[in-house]
């Protein structure tokens, strides 16, 4: 019997291609009764490997191909030689625990390009391990290859003495050098009496997978298959596959004992992993009280506060929930959650619950959530019930900028060695796979990009787009696949690699907390950020951590919560109004009006074009409408959105699937929207308990045919007992079956609906303050540009950075006339560091506004000043009050030298006579500025665009927008799906160009066109490009006619005609309009007599073109409030 003991799965990232289920299927097919796991330096796949093997009756052997430092694991010498390889297998539980410890220490202590062990820790953790000498890069093999036979013998004796179970590993892959190595290894084995074992360096499942694994190696090494000197697997074709016993015996015909020893090792291994054992840290409770009693005390105290008068319904619900918690044993879990929420509240950290936990009245009474489950008719059993034997999920959202504080608190509270973040694995998605494979095949970027763009996009909440699905849904992709052999090869190869693990990173939310040191249960490693002070991450993914019974928390950082917290602070500073987000009035008229206009920028969950369109039709006026829309805007339920909208507005009669379901479906106008409704239907129609209904819902969602059939029979029998006809029962079951799979958790929908409402409320009622907060948290120039476009539309002035008026971040300023404006922050200028800006602002706060350049350079500590940052501030206009930009730039070297000299004098304690005579004069006089020509308007605009992300003082298209208002169909932010299928005339400035190639080798371009409200990418196909090539340069102001098409949730805009616009001469509309004397399609008739003046939608509705100023010009040079600004610290 032969057993594979040297196996690399896809978790040997970008090296191994063996997907574990496929690997196990093949092993079962070949009759192999055991198989070993030895990924490079990690244990990522151990749990999946173990479970998939057991599922097929195969014995799993957990191990790793370890990296052994040649000296100490603590060395960080760049000249140090590559570490040795060593094959290690867990013989039993002690060995498995030692593997966990060794892997953890190799990552946390020994990581230097590779996670390295050394002899010191091997000697500490040698029990229960079987060790093979390793491949050609092992210590023994290298010494033999170097001709150091005696040293190889010493190394072999060392490992034998240390581990006891030590074997000389033999491999045969048809590599000449390795054949000689095998001779030497056999000699060593004979002279030392050590046993030999044959292995295959398995990297993929079947021989035909070799081609795809080679592509994977190219992706991992950033090379392509045409490069001669690239890294690749040597040896016979397909030799690194899962071979049969006969194939292995054929490779070692004279060494049957080497084959037999592999099975002997397998028989020695006996490891059983325990799953489902709950490992929750014990909560801190008062002396003499149990966790259940303490939880009961806290909940009843909260009940009196939340429900004055303690109504019977609330008391009964709480008692029921606490009884379920007692039966399931999760009191400590709930108390841990309560502890985190209490800390967040004490520290002023904005938080909310996500998911089913918000359905718990106990958590409501504990102030973990502000969602009243009785008011919102939430089903507790969706969160926790006695029938579902698994740990519940409590998902907590925190303000993004303070999430790390909560993780630090968890570590301090429960122990740094007991808390970790959770790993996640990025996989090759459909588009990424095509792009990566295209590079590896050596194809041109243009060809690959063209194919990748034909894969339909899908919002993250909708699931994952696959290549197979893209070929079914995308007619263009299917066409090139069927007609172009090179593209077919690309797509076929990408399909084989799609879904393979590509890299490890830190899960956005997952945190695990253990009652003992985590490394006893899971292996740990440094987070992907590389920060050695950060908490480690587990090597096991979220699902595997849950399988081990560990307390798994979701701590998600949510930018919108940060925005809400910031907006509340800005409102307080601006209007002296305290906002309680929990007490906002539902049904606010300004919110309803704003949403009905589709003004959803900055509103949580409602920003996408598709969602905005539905929100306009829905005209939501309550939180329940937003919650329903969050649930409905997903694949499957989306088809019911029109019914929901029409029923809400009385255009369609509310129809219930059965009259008895009216009280369950009334709030959603007869449409099944939530999983909770599926459960309530099962309870009412078939007599299920809600716990049983939750089990049914979950089983249906997994679509396991046998379980679904079992549930169907149970449902029909229960319905019959309640007196319903078989036809009615079958109809209702058939109705809820698909909904169980894609309906949304109501508590989650309500939670996100509330955040959506809170963001909408602040935007509708405090637009300047809210948009300030949005810009403060924008993070990128792209997002700042989008927010600026919204400010333009809302007529909110945005002012340029000013050394005497700007804070570090965006801030809201109010002038003496009461007008508000958002001021650019100094650190929001590209290449300007936040630390430098804080130093500048601190100096201004301490000594008042800077009176001159000399004053600025004398007072600001030199450590906060560097030439690059100052240059960018000058170009952005921050010093305009003191001097012209070109002059300042020409004098910058002298000014920096002056600043350095002033700093040295200050540090030396020198004081000028001027300092004694006149405190209003700077202590040192600065250099004269260079007399140079002023920067041109075009130069200033170019600097602004580069450093601020927007044209602020004046947009190059502003004049055209006004002059051509009768010609343009809309501004760019208003170019939505309503224009799809027709032609539009739009305009803007070109701000980015990519040159691409069609499949027949002709050039076309994708260009970004921008006006003050937003931007859009337009495509200029070869025929049009030939006639307009000279126009497509950065900074060119253009007017174009284009055909608009809808592609998934985005628009494709193809240019028909283009013409330049100049302020210096009148624009000729005929340059973009077709010849109206010739027969035209109906789309062109609107360019004739009677054309609407202000653009708008094709249906005749009007909309502003958005290039109006904010209570004036709205640009960076608009009337600025005096610098008596608000001091807001976020």
N, C-alpha and C positions, 0 to 999 in steps of 0.2 A: 504493500500500500504506500502510495506517495502523497505527501502533503506539501502544499506551497507555503513556505515560511518566510518569503521575502517579497511582499506585495505592496505596491504603491497604488493608492487610489487617487481620485481627483483632488484629495486633500494634500497630496504632494503638489502644491499649487503650481500650475502651468508647467508641470513635468509629468505627473501621472494623469492618465485619462480613464482609468477604471472607475466607472460609476458603480457604487456598491450594490444596488439591486441587480444590475446586469451582471456584475461579477459573481454574485451568489447564484444567480440562475445558471450561469455557465458551469460553475463548480458542481452544482447539483446535477446538471446534465451529464457531466463527466464522471459522476459517481464518487466525488471526493467527499470524505466524511469530516474533514477539518480544513481550516485555512487560517493563515496568519496575516496580521496587519502590521506593516512596518513603514509608515510614511516618514518622510524626511524630517526628523527633529520635532515632530508634533504628535499629538494624540487627537487631533480634530475629529476624526471620523469614528472614534472608538465605540461610542454608544450606538450609532447607526449600524456600524459593522456588526456589533454583537447582536443586536436585535434582528437584523436581516438574516444573519446566519442561523440563529435559533429558530426563526420562523420557518426555515427550510430544513431543519433537522441537521444542520452542519455545526460542528464544534468551532466556535470562534476563539482564536488565539490572539490576544492583544499585545502589541509590541510597538517598537519604533526603530527606525534606522537612525541611531544617535550620532551626533557630531561630538568628537572627543578632542579637546584642546591638546596641542602637543606639549604645552607646559601647563600654565594655570588658566582656568576659565576667566580669571579676573584680568588677564593681560589685555591691553588695548594697543598692541604694537602693529601699525599698518604693514610692517615688513614681515610680520609673523606668517609662518607657512600655513597652508590650508589645514583645517582640522581633519582628523581621521574619522572614518565611518565605523560603526559597530552595530551589529544586529542584536537587538535585545527583545526577549519575549517574557511575558508574565506567566510563571508556572502556576501561581495560586493567588489568593487574595493579598498575601504579604508582598508578593512580587508586583502585583498591580499597584498597591499603595506606594511601593518604592518607585515604580515608573512615574506615578503622579508627582512624587517629590522630586525626582531627577529632572523630569521635563520642566517642572515649575522653576527649579533653581537654574536650569540651563538658560531659561528665558529671562528671569528676573535678575540673575547675577552674572551669567556668562554670555549674554548676547553681545556679539560683535560681528556683524554681517550674518552670522549664523548663531542659533542657540547652542552653546557649547557646555558640555560636561567636562569634568576632569577627574583625575584619579582620587582626589580628596573626597568628592561627593559620591563617587562610585563606591568607595570603601565604606561610606556611611549608609549606603542604601543598596547593598548587594544581595540581601536575602530574597529568596523566592524568584530569582531571575535565571533564565536560560540564555546563554550568550553564544552567538555564532561569530566567528572571527571577522566576517564582513566581506565586502566586495573588494575590488582591486584598489580602492582608496583607503582600505583599513590599515591599521598600524602594522599588523603582521605582513600583509601583502606588500605594502610600500617598502618595507625593509628587505623583503625578498627581491623585489624588482630593482632595488639599489645594490643588490649583491651582499647584503648584510645578514647572512643566514643566522649567525649566532645571536644577533640582536633580535631577530624575529623569534627565535626560540625563547629568549628571555621574556619577550612580550607575551608569547603564548602561555608560558608558565605562570606569568603574573595573573592573567585573566583566569586561568584554570584554578589557581590557588584562591583567587578572590571569590569566584562564583561557583566553583565546583562543577556545575553543568556547563561545559565549554566545548564547542565543536569547531573543527576547521571547516570553513564554508567553501564549497566548490561550485563554480558556475561555468557554463559553456555556451557562449553566444557567437562562436565562429570568429573570434578576434585572435589573431596570431599571437600577439603579445601575451594574451591571457592564457593561451595554451601552455606556454612556457611557465607562466605563473602557477598553473595547476600542477605541473610536474614538481615544482619546488614546494608547493603546499602539501602534496602527497609525501614527499620526502620528509618534510617537517613532521607530518602526522605519524609516519612510521618511526622516526627517531625518538619522538616524545611519547608515543603511545596514545596520542589524542585521537578521538573518533572523528570521522569526516561526515559531512552531510551535504547533499546536493540541493541547490536552490536555483530558481530562475528569477532574474531581476525583473519581476513582472511590473509593467507600466501600462498595459492595456489588456483588454479581454481577449480579442480575437486577432489573428495575424493581419487581417485586412484593416484593422484600426491603426496600424503603424503609420500610414500616411497622415491620418488626422492628428496623431500624437506628435508627429514631426512638425506640423503646422502649429500645434500648441507650444512646442519648444521655441519656434520662431517668434511667437507672440511674447513669450516670457523673456526672450533675449533681445527683443527689438531688432530682429533680423528678418531676412526673407529667404525663401527656398533657393533662390538663384545665387546666393553668396556662397563661395567655395569654402571659406575658412570659418564658417559659423559653427556653433556647437550643435552636434546632432548625435543620435545614438548610433554607435558603430555596430558591426556584426551582421549576421544573416537577416534577411528580410523577415519581419514578423516574429523575430526570436524572443521578444520581450512580452509575449502573450501568455495567457493562462494555458499551459500545456497539459496534455493528458499524462497519465502514468506511463503509458507505452512510449510516448514521445520523450519523456524524461529518461526512461531506462535506455532508450536508443542513444541518448547523448552520453550516457555513462555505462556502456555495456560491460566494462570490466570492474565496475564498482557497485555491485548490487547493494552492498552494505550502506553506501551513501544515500541510496534511495530509501532503503528500509529504515535508516535512522531518522528520516524526516517524520515517518509515522510514529517511531518510538518517542520522539520529542512531543508529537501531538498527544500521545497517550499520557505523557507525564503532565501535560497542562490540564488543569482543572480549575477553572475560574467561574464563579457564579456572581453576577452583579445583581444587586437588589434594587428593584424599581417600585415606586409608589409609596415608599416609607416616608412619611411626612417629617421634614426636618425644619421646624420653625423655632427661631430663638424665643426664649421665654420673656414675656413682657415684664416690666417692673411694676409690681402691684404693692399696695399697702400691706404691712405685716398682718398676718392673720386672715387675709382674704385670698381667695383663689382668683385665677384669671377670669373665670366665668362670673364670679360674684362682683369683681371690680368692674367688668364690662357692664353688668346689670345696673350697678350703682350709677355709672356715668351716663348710661342711656336714659335712665328714668329721670335723672336730673335734667338732661337735655330735653326730654319730652315735655317737662313742665315749662321750659323756656320756649320751645318751638310751638307748642300747642296749648296756649293758656286755657285752663278749664279741663284739660286732659279729656278730649272727646273719646267716646268709647271705641270708634273706628281706629283711632291712632293707637290707643292702649292695646287693643286686640292685635293689631298688626305688629307692634313692637314685641309683644309677648311671643307671638308666633315666630318672629325672626330670631329672637334670642334662644328659643327652644331649638330651632334648626342649627344655630351656631353651636349650642351645647352638644347636640347629637353628632355633628360633624367634627367637633374638636378644633374649631378655628378661632377660639376666643383670643389666643395670643396673636394671631394674624391680624384680627380686627383692631386689637389694642396697638399693635405696631403701626398700623395705618393711621390711627387716631393720633399717635405720638408725632408722626411726620406732619400731619395737618396742623396740629397745635403749634409745632415749631415754625411752620411757614407763616401762620397767622401772627405769631409773636414777633417775627422778623419782618413783617410787612411784605411778604413774598406773595404775589398774586398767584392763585392756584385754582384748579377746578378738577373734578373727576371726569374721566372718560369711560365709556363702556358701561357694562351692566351694573357695576357697583352703585351707580347713581340711583338705582331702583330701591335701595335699602333705606328704610326709615331709621334703622339703627345708626347708619352712617350720617343721616340727616340730623339726628339728635346729637351725634358726637361732633357736629360742625365740620365734618369731613367734606360734605357737599351742601350746597344751598338749594338743591332741587328737592322740592316736596314731592315724594312719590305718590302721595294720595291725590294731590292737586293734578298731577300729570298722568294719573292712572297707570303707574309703572308696576310691572310684575316682578316681585322679588325673586321668584324661582328662576328667572333668567340669569340671576347672579349666583344664587346658592340654593341647593336643595339636597335632601337626603338621598335621593335616587341617583344623583350624578356623583360618582365616587372619584372626585378629583378636586384639586385645590382651586378655589375661585381666583379670578383676576381682579385686582384693584389697580386701575391705570390712572395715574395722577399726572396732570399737566401743570407745569410751573412756568412762570415768566422765564423766557429763554436765557436772559442774561443772569439769572440767579439759580439756574438748575444745579450748577456745580456746588453752590452753597448747601443744597439739600443732600447731595451725595457726600460731601465732607461731613455733614452732620450725621448721616447714617454710619459712616466709618467711625466717627468719634463715639457715637452712642453704643454701637455693637461690637467695635473692635476692628482695627485696620486690617487684621488678618482674616476677618470674617465677612468682609464686604468687597465686592468686585463688580465691575461692569461686565456686560455680556458681549461676547464676540458675535459677529455676523459675517456672512460670506457673500461678497459681491459675485454675481454670476454673469456669464456672457449672455446678455439679452439679445433679442433679435437684431436690433440695429448695431449694437456693440460687436456682436459676433461677425456680422458682415464687414464692418470696418476693420476689425482686427485681422480677420482672415484675408481680406483684400490686401492689407499691408504685407502680410506674411507671404502671399502669393506673388508679390511684386507688382501688383496692378497699379495703375495711375490713381492718384487721389480723386480726380474728377469722375472717373468711371465708378469707383467705389462709393463716392458720396452720392452720386446720382441714384444708385441702386438703394442705398440706405434710406434716402429720402422718400423712396417709394413705399417703404414700410409704414403703414398707417400708425399715427401716434395714438396713445390711449392715456387718459388721465390716470394718475396713480391709483385713485380710489376704484377704478374700473377693473383692475387686475393687470395681467401681463400680456402683452402682444407677443405672439410666437410667429416664427417664419411660416409655419404651415397655415396659421390663421391669416397671415398677411397675403399669402398666395391665393387664398380663397376670397378675401375681401378686396384685394387691390388688383384691379384689372390691368393697370399699367405694369405692375410688378410681374404679374403672370405672363404678360405678353413678352417682356424682355427675357424672362426665364425660358420661355418656349422657343424663342427665336435666336438667342445669342448663346452659343456653346460656352464661351468664357464666363458669361454671367451665370449660366446654369451651374458650372463648376463651382463658382464662388458661392452661390446660394446652397448648393448641396453640401459643400464642405462646412459652411457656416451652420447649417442645420445639424450636422453631426456634433459640432462643438457647443451648440446653443444649450445654455443651462449649466455648463460646467463651471465649477468654482474658479474664480479668477484671482481674487485677493481677499484677505481678511481685513476687517475693520471693526470699529466699535459700534455696537447697536445704538441707535439714536436714543433709546429710552431704557433699555434693560439694565437692571441692577439686581444682584443676587445677594442675599443675606443668610448666613449660616449660623447654627448654634455652636459650632466648633470651627477651628481653622479650616478655611475653604480648601486648602491644598490637600487635606485628607480625603476630599470628596471629588474635586475636579482639578485638573491641571490649570495653571495660570500662566499668563504672559503679559508683557508690556502692552499698553494700548497702542493702536496704530499711529497715534500722534507722535510717539517716540518720547513723550515727556516722562522722565524717570521719576518725577514726583507724583504723577497721577496714579490713581488707583489702578491696579492691574485689571485685565479682562480674563474671563474664563476662556479656555480652549474649546469648551463645548458650547454649541449654539443654544438659543433660547429653548427650543423644544427638548433638547437633551437635558438641560438643567432642570426643566420641569419634571421630566421622567424620573430624575433622581430625588424628587420630593423636596427640593430646596425652595425657600421663599423667594419668589421671583417678582420683583416690583417693576412697574413701568413708570419711570420718571422722565416724562417727555418735556423738552423745552419748547414752548410755544411762543413764537414771535408776537402773535396777536395779544397774548396776555401781557407781554412787555410793553406793547403799544398802549394797551388799556391803562396800565399802571402809569406810564409816562404821561399820557393824555390827562389823567386825573390830576397829576402834579402840575401840569401846565395850566389847566383850568383853575386850580387853586391859586396859583401865582398870578394869573391874568385877571380873574374875575372874583377871587376870594370866595369861590363856591366849592363846598365839599361834595364830591360825588360819591354816592354809595352805589356801586354797580349792582348790588343785590336788590336795591330798592327802586330801580328804574321803572317807571310806569309802562306796563304793556299796552300796546295799541296806540302809541304816540303818532299823531297825525303827520308831523314832519318826517318821521321815519317812513310812514306809508307812502307819502308823496315822493320822497327821494327814491325809494325802491321801485315805485311804479314808473319812474322815469329811466330806470335801468342804471342809476348812478351807483354802481357797486364797487368801484375801485376802493381798495382798503377795507372792504367789508368781508369779514371772515367767511370762507367757504363759498362766496358768491361772485368771485371776480372773473371766473372763466367766461368766455364769450357765450358758450352754450347755456350756462347757468344764468347769466345775465338776461338772455332772451326769455327764458322761462319765468324769471322773476318779474320781468315787465308784464308778462301775460297774467301771472298769478296775482299781482298787486297785493303782496302779503301785508297784513296789518296787525298780526299777532305772532308771538313766539311759536305757537303751534304750527303756523303756516311755514315758518322757516325750518322748523324741525322736520316737518313732512318733506320739504323740498330737499333737505340734506339727505334724507333716506331715499327719496325717489330718484335722485340724479345719479343713478348707477345702472349698469347693464341689467336688463330684465325689467326692473320697475319703471325705467324711463318710458316704456310704451304706455304706461298708465298716467303719465303726467297730464296729457290733454284732458282725460276724463276727470281727473282731480280738479283741474282749473275750471273746466266748463261747469262742473257740478257746484263748485264754490260760488260761481257767479250766476248760477241759476239758468245757464244756457243749456243745461242737460239735467234731466231728472236723476236724482240719487237712486241708484238701484242696488239692492242688497242681494247677495247670492241666495239667501234664504231669509224669510221674515224674522226668524229668531236671532239673526246675527246683527240686527239693527243697533243694539246697544253697544256692540263691540266695534262696529265700523262707522258709527255715526260721525265721529270727529274727523274721519278721513273720507267722508262723502262716499261711502260704500266701497272704497278701494282698500285692499290689503296692503298696508305700507310697512308694518312692523312685525318682527318675529313674535313679539308679545301677543299680537292679535292672532297669529297662528296657534299659539299655545292656548289662548282663551277660547278659540273656536273648538279645539280638541276637548277642552274641559266641558264646554257647554253642550256640544253636539254628541260627544262619545263618552262622556263620563270620566275622562282622564283626570288624575290629580295634576296640578300644575308642574310638579316635579316630573311626572311621567311624560307630560306634554313637552317638557324641555328635552328629555331624552329622545323623544320622537323627533323633535325639531333638529337636534344635532345629527341623529341618524340619517334623516332625510337629506341634510346638507352634504353628507359624505357620499350619498348616492350609491350605497352598497345594496345591490339588488335584493339579496336574501333578507337583509334587515328591513328594507322598504316593504317587501311583501309581508313580512311578519307584522309590521306596523299597520299595514292596510287591513289585514284580517282583524287585528285588535280594534281598529277604529270602526270598521263596519259592525263588528259584534257589539261594541259599546253603543253605537248609534241605534242599533236594533233594540237594545235593552231600554233605551230612552224613548222608544216609540217612533223613530224616524224610519221612513221607507228605505229600502236598499238603494233605490235609484237616487234619492236625495243624498244619502250617506256617501255613495260612490262619487256623486257630482262634487260634493264638498271636499272629499279627500283629494280628488283629482285637481281641484282648484288650489288647495293649500300646498300640494306637493312641490310645485316649482317655487312658490313663495318661501317655503321653509329654507330653501337653498340660498335665495338672494335677497329676501326681505332683511331689513336693517333692525338692529337692536334699538328699541325706542329710547331707552335711557341715554344711550350715546347720542342719538339724534337730538334729543331735548337738550343735552349738555352743549352740543355744538350749535344748536339753534339759539341758545341763550347767548353764547359768545358772539354769534352773528348779529343778534339783536343789539347787544351792548356796543359793538363797534359801529353799527348803523346809527344807533341813538346818539353817540358822541359825535359822529360825523355830521349828522343832520342838525344837531342843536349847538355844537361847538366846532364849526368847520375849521377855523383857523388853528385852534388848539389841537384838534385831532390830526390835522395834516402836518402840524409841527412834529407831533409824536411819530407819525408815519415816516417822515423824512429822517428823524433822529435814528430810527431803527432800520433804515433802508439797507444799509450794509454795502451796496454796490452802486456804481454810477448808473448802471442800467435801471435799477429800481428808483434811484433818485430822479432820473429823467422821466420815468413814468409818473412819479408823484408830482413832479413839477408840471407835467402836462395837465394833471388833475387840478392843480392850483390855478393854472391859467384858466381852465374851464370854470372854476369856482370864483374866479376874480380875486384870488388871494395873492397879494404881492409877495414876491420872493426877492430878497436883497442880496447883493454880492457880499463876499467876506470883507470885513473891515477890522483893521487891527485895533481900533478903539471901540468897536461895537459888537464884534462877534464873540460868542462863547466858543468852547472847544467843539461842541456839537451844534446842530441847528437849534435856534432859540426863537421864541416869539417876543416881538417888541411892540410896545404900544406908544404912539407918539402923543404929544400934547393935545392933538386934535381928536384923540380917541381911536385913530385908525391903527389897525394891527397889520403887521407884516412878519414874514418868516425870514430870519437872517441866517445866511450860510454860516456854518461853523468853520473855524480855521482848520480843524483836523479833517474836514470833509473835502479839502483840497488835496488832490492827488500828490503823493510823495511827501506829504507833511505829517510828521509823526504826532501821535496824541500826546506823548510826554512833552514835546517841545511846545505844543499849544497850551498845555496846562501851565507850563512855566511862564509863558507870555501873559496869559489871562491872570495868573496869580500876581505878577508884577503890576499889572494894571489895577487890580483890585486894591493892592497895598498902597500904591502911590497915586491913584487917579489916572485919568486918560493921558496918553502920551502926547506931549506938546509938540514934538518935532522928531525927526529921524534921530538926531543926536540924543534926545531924551530916551527914545526907545532903545537904542543900542547901549546906552550907558546903564539903564535900569534893568534890562533883561539879562539874567545870568547867561554867560557865554555858552555854558553847556547845553542850553536850549536852542542855540542858534547854529545852523549849519547852512552852507552855501546853497545846497540843492533845495532844501525846504524854503529858504528865504526867496530864492529865485521863483519858485512856484507860487508863493504868496504874492509876490510882486506881479507876476503875470496874471494872476487871478483878480488883481485889483485891490488887494487888502491894504496897500499903502497909497492908494490914489489921493488921499487927503493931504499927503505930504509932498508928493512929487509925481512927475509923469513916469509911466512905466518904462519906456525905452531908456530914459536917463538913469533911472534907478538900476536897471539891469547892467548898463555900461559901467556903473560905479560900484557894483556889488563887491568886487574883490577888495576895494579900498574900504568899503563900509564894514566888511567882515574883519579886516585887519584892525580898523578902528575899534570895533567891539572887543576884539581880543586884547588890545592894549588897555582899554578902559577896564576890562575885567582884571587884568594883572595889577593895575594901579589900585583897584578896589581891594584886591586880596592883600596887597602890600600895605594897605592902610593909608595911602596917600590922599591928601585933600587939596583941591585947587583953591586959589584965592577967590575964584568965582563962587565957589561953594559957600564961602564965608560972607561974601558981599551980597549975593542975590539968589535966594533959594528957588526963584522961578527960572533961573538959567541952568542949563546942564553943566555939570562939573567940568566936562571936557568938550571942546568944540570939534565937531566932526569934519571930514573932508568935503571939499566942494564937489558937487555932482557934475558928471560929464555933460557937456552941451552937445546933444545929438538930436537928430530929427525925431519927432514924436512917432510912436507906433501907429501904424495905419489902423483904420477900423477893422479891416479884414484880418490883420494880425492879432488884434485884441480878441476878435471873435474866435479865431483859431485857438488861441490860448485858453479861452474860457471853455470851449468844447473839450479840449484835451484834459484840462485840470479839474473842471467842475462837472463834466459829463453832460453839460447842456450849454446852449447859447443863452446867456442870461441877460446881458445888457441890451441886446437886440438880436432877434432871430433873422437870419438871412432871408427867410421866406415871408417875413412880416409884411413887407410892402406888397409883395405879390398876392398875399392872402387877401389883403384889403382891395387891391385893384381888380382882382379876378374873382371876387365873391360871386358874381353872376355866372361865371363860367364853371367854377369848381363845384363838384357834387357834394363834397363834405371835407371836413378836416380828417386827418389820418386816424385819430382816436375813434372817430365815428364810422370808420370803414369796417362794417360788421357783416355778418352772414346775410343780412337783408339785401345786400348788393350782389350776392352770389348769383351767377347765371347771366349777369348783364355786364355792360361796359360803364366805366366811370372815368371822369376827368378829375385828377388829383394833382397835387404838387408838393414840392418840398426841396430840401437841400440834400445832395448825395453825401452820405457820411460813412460809407463803407462799400467796398466792391470785392467780390470774389470771382475770379475767372475759372470757368469749368469747361468740360468737354462733353459733347454729346457722344453717343455710342459710335457714330460714324466719323468722329474725330474733329468736329467743328466746334469752334469756341462759342460759348454763351456766358452771360454773367448773371450773378445774383447781387443786387445792389440794395442798400438800405436807404430809404427815402424818409426824411424827417421834417416835420413842421413843429410848431411850438406845443402841440397837444400830444404828440406821440410819433411813432415811426412804424414803417411797414417794409417788409422785404419784397422787392419786385424782381421778376425774372425777365431778362431781355434775351429772347431766343435768337439764333443766328441770323435769320432774315432781317429782323428789326435791328439787331446789333450792327449789321453791315451798313445800314443807312444812318445810324446814330452814334457810331463808335466814338467820335470825338467829344460827345457830350458827357460820357460817363467817367467823370473825374471827381475826386473828393472836393467838396465845397461848391460844386456847380449847382445852381438853383434851376430846377426843371419843372415844367408842367408836362404831364403825360396823360394819354388816354390808355386805358388798360382793360383787359377782360378779367373779371373776378370769378373764381370758382371756389367751392367749398371742398376742403379736403380734411375729413375727420372734424376735429374741433379747431381747425385753422383755415385761413384763407390762402389761396394761391392767386397771385396778381401778376398777369403776363402783360408786358408793355406792347401796345400796338404802335403808338406814335410818341415822340418826345420832342420837346422844343425848349431852348434855354430862355430864362427870364432875366431881364436886366432892369434895374431902376432907371437906367439912363435913356431907355427908349420904350415906346408903347409896345405892348405884346399883341401879336397877331393871332387871334383865336383859330384861324383857319389852319395854323401849323399843327394843331392837335385834333381839330374837328375833321370828320370825313366830308367829302363833297356831297352836300345835301341835294344837289340837283339830280344825282343818280339815285336809283332805288336803294333804300336802306332798310335794315331791320328795324323793328319798332323801338329798339333800345336807343337808336340814334335820333329819333324824331324829336326828342326833348331838347336837342341843341338848337332847334329852330326858334321861330317866333314864340313868345310867351314862356320862354325858359324861366324856371323859378329863380328867384334872386339869391337866396341864401343857402342853396344846396338843400340836402335833406334826403329822406328815404324814398325809394322808388314808389312807395305807395302814396306819396303825396304829402306825408307828414313832414314838418320842418324841424330843423335842429340847428342850433348855433354852430358856426364854424369854429368857435372856441378860441380865436386869436384876439379876443378882446382883452384889454388890460385888467388888472386887479384894482378896482376902484380908481382907475387911472391907467397907467401903462402896464403895470404888473411886471416890469422888467427890473433888472439889477440896478438900473440907474434911475428908477422911479423915486418919487418923493420919499425920503427915508425918515422915519421917526427919529427924534433926538436920541442919543445913546443912553437914555435913562431906562435901560432894559431890565427885564425880569431876570432875577438870579435863580435859575432852575438847575438843580443837581439831580440827575437821574442815576 
